[in-house]
Amino acid sequence: MSQKRDLRLIQPKQPRPGSAWKFLRRVDLPGEPSNQYFNGTLGVLSGGTDMEYRGIIVPTFHVSASVPDQDRRATDAEMDIVRRDFDMEDAEEDNHSPGVARHLFRPAHLPKGTVGICGCKEDEEEVVEPDGYKWQRKVDE
């Protein structure tokens, strides 16, 4: 019997004090309550979700970033800002679509520096877009 965790116990990552991020609103995504922030044109959704980690389901911080006004992905330099300001420097980037958002994940209960959440990278193919963006997709069997 599986237990459903109350994700409200996982507080979304907040930007570091003194940073230029402005809170916009709470976004209640299915299974992942999140907060939306903006820093100029760079947008972030910060939430918590349950993900499989080494065969068990664990609470996980999820921070995604994009530049919605320009309908583009965040650059590596912009992602460095997101990583720093949301305390996600050691998070794993894990994308599953060619969309404009870039996704960072880190287990909430493990010490910093623990990565490798998604086993998908072992059995899915990696697609590299012309701008260097990487994402995984299932291999047709």
VENZIFEN-V644122 format. One record per backbone hydrogen bond with DSSP energy under -1.0 kcal/mol. CO is the residue of the C=O (numbers start at 1). NH is the residue of the N-H. E is the energy in kcal/mol with one decimal. If there is no record, write none. Layout:
# VENZIFEN-V644122
CO;NH;E  CO;NH;E
This chain:
# VENZIFEN-V644122
5;7;-1.1  6;9;-2.2  7;10;-1.6  16;19;-1.8  22;38;-2.1  25;36;-3.0  27;29;-1.4  27;34;-2.8  29;32;-2.3  32;29;-1.0  34;27;-3.2  35;46;-2.7  36;24;-3.4  36;25;-1.0  37;44;-2.5  38;22;-2.8  39;42;-1.7  42;39;-2.4  43;66;-2.0  44;37;-2.6  45;64;-2.6  46;35;-2.5  47;62;-2.5  49;60;-3.1  51;58;-3.1  53;56;-1.5  56;53;-3.6  58;51;-2.4  59;108;-2.7  60;49;-2.5  61;106;-1.8  62;47;-3.2  63;104;-2.6  64;45;-2.2  65;102;-2.4  66;43;-3.2  67;70;-1.1  67;72;-1.6  72;67;-2.6  75;79;-2.5  76;80;-2.0  77;81;-1.4  78;82;-2.1  79;83;-3.1  80;84;-2.4  81;85;-3.1  82;86;-2.1  83;88;-3.2  84;87;-1.2  85;16;-2.1  88;91;-1.7  92;105;-2.3  95;136;-2.4  102;65;-2.3  103;94;-2.2  104;63;-2.3  105;92;-2.6  106;61;-3.0  111;114;-1.5  119;122;-1.9  120;124;-1.5  125;137;-2.2  127;135;-2.1  129;132;-2.5  133;129;-3.1  135;127;-3.5  137;125;-2.1
